[in-house]
Amino acid sequence: MEKEKQITEEIVDTDHWKDEEWLDDNAELLKALAHPSRLKIIGFLSSGKKCVKHIWEALDLPQPNVSQHLSVLRNKGILGYKREGSIVCYYIKNKKALKIYKLLVEEE
């Protein structure tokens, strides 16, 4: 019981829950991450920039499926990309998204 109280006190210690813009922004971030394939992509990219071909090969997902998920993550500002000739490489741009992923991994 005491452990639960400590966790509650840490979270309630801020007034972010009153800030509608903050709530909307973070709800959008969580929605963008709320798909197993997108979590796979974040996990794979957590070690650094990777090209699209390497992403879909490593994740064993169809290329159009991976492209769709990359597009969602990019449009939400979670991923950035760099074009190198005809090759497109992605990287994690949003540190909060990476922290969320790491938190999920640590909680296992």
Secondary structure, DSSP 4 states (H G I P E B T S, - for coil): -HHHHHHHHHHHTS-GGG-HHHHHHHHHHHHHH-SHHHHHHHHHHTTS-EEHHHHHHHHT--HHHHHHHHHHHHHTTSEEEEEETTEEEEEE--HHHHHHHHHHHHT-
